[in-house]
Amino acid sequence: MVYPGGVRALADVSFEVREGEFLTVLGLSGSGKSTLLRCINRLVTATEGRVLIFDEDITAAEGVRLRALRRSAAMIFQQFNLVRRHTVLTNVLAGSLGRAGLAGSLFLRFTPAEHERAMACLARVGMADRAGSRADALSGGQQQRVAIARALMQQPQLILADEPVASLDPALRHSVMRHIEALNREEGLTVLCSLHDLDLVTRYATRLVALRDGRLVWSGEPREFDPETYREIYGEDAETSSLAG
Amino acid sequence: MPRGNETDLRLTGWPKNVARLKTVAVDAALIVTAWLMVEFLVLAFSGRRGPTGLILTAEQILDLLHYAWAAAGSLVLATLWNLFYRAIGASPGRLIVRGAPEAERDRPWTQRISGWFVAVFIELTFFTGWMVTELDVVSFLTKFSKASDIIRGLLQPSSSVLHEGLVLLVQTVFLAFMATAFAIPIAFVLAFPSARNLTRGSFISRTAYTVMRTLMNFVRAVEPLVWALIFISWVGIGPFAGVLALWVHSVAALTKLYSEQIENIDTGPMDAITATGASTLQVLRYGVVPQVIPPFLSFTIYRWDINVRMSTIIGFVGGGGIGYILKPRVDLGEWGEVGTLVLLIAGTVWLMDILSARIRERIV
């Protein structure tokens, strides 16, 4: 993946995600984690190589086909990316835009069934009582939970989470991660999640892949992760105390 | 990443020759401008004085053949400069197109040849401007008495035009309102293809951007006064011609303001909506529109404000509104009545300013 301007963000990254697993992507800032996740739902288009979602090539898909594939892979962002001036409910309803009729959705109109489902999704993350609030009135942790409800509303098979808790208060991280874990365990959704907090990685991931300078340098299970691997991923100078501690 | 690489990175992707041509073109333009300004000043100071002399010399300078020679010479100089820039220092065109070269980056402008060139260029522009605009400090400081009659008249407004003035003032405000209101929906639609960040994708969208920008810049460059003359001959003298003139100009101005707001949005929500599998229109509706509504409203109110002020001038040529009765009184030197009308306009503008500030405060 080469960005306009010549920055090569990813090269020779090849791996497979198994259905139902919680795969965590590790790596330093700038190692290509976000680019990797964004290649998967074509928020950026890879300059070379292919991404297959359920055996369908999204790198070659266009129009309706591309939108259908995007619908099956919901994304959760570090900055939540809610529509700040819309209500919580409208934000969740936006998750169904891939299915909704065009005319109605342009006037923010959705069917009663969709309303009902949106409320159920909000209830799942414990935010049903805030359905009428404006999104920018919520705290960071609450906004991320609404974003999870929006992802759920999309009825995806795959969740792409790009540093979902990196801009949250440390005390709230587990509460948000547990909601993502629940999607994985209870709904059977496959989760691809980039994280940089190693405590979270070892607690939630079922498998890891690690990027360094845009290349895949390691993959394995959380229990195989040792100080040696840590240095391989984060470089010789990296402080290992968080792992030792 | 070391800073030295940044300029190189920007260059990859488009051919180096294009960058070279751009550099030489910018330099040639700068040199030929400086050259002609020097000539102009030499001629102006070589004995001829006053407007007639200036106009004559200007004609000599702008003689086409002479201009071609100057351009060719500048092109040669610019090419030479860029061939030997290592020996004599980078040219200003090089700075604009490629950024400062490593060797000169941390030097103050006094130690760069381009710095001196720019300094001399600014001086030349100032002196040439002084001559061209016929600046006359002496008249400005000594001949105030002639104007004092006018100012005295303005300060003693007469009540004879008060009624007529008020009626036409109402017309002015409505004229500005209609022009703004009709401009909103069109500018709103045109703003999207005019925003750089939304038109990077396909060839069609990039073309749409270029076409829209060019067209809107052209429309905006034509003064509302000229539009008024066009529409007066189209629909006849009266406020409707004024509405049309201000409308066309407002569409172009609002499109530009709106599209700049679209370029400033946070792309996060757009990404999030795109990721749900939404179509382009839905992405615009959910990812873009909610973010730009408050600034759009505030710019629109500001535009109404501007249109009220502009419609005065439009009235001068027959586009309706209060300017229509202001013009003959200015021509006849009825300064008392002019004073009344100016006060009415000033009061309205002042009121609208307060009003629009209040409303914008609420929205944002």
Interface residues (C-beta under 8 A of the other chain):
Chain A: P4 G5 G6 V7 R38 N41 L43 R67 A68 L69 R70 R71 S72 A73 A74 M75 F77 Q79 F80 N81 L82 V83 R84 R85 H86 A94 G95 S96 L97 G98 R99 A100 L102 S105 L106 A147 R150 Q154 L160
Chain B: L9 R10 T12 G13 G268 P269 D271 A272 I273 T274 A275 T276 G277 A278 S279 L281 Q282 R285 Y286 G287 P290 Q291 I293 P294
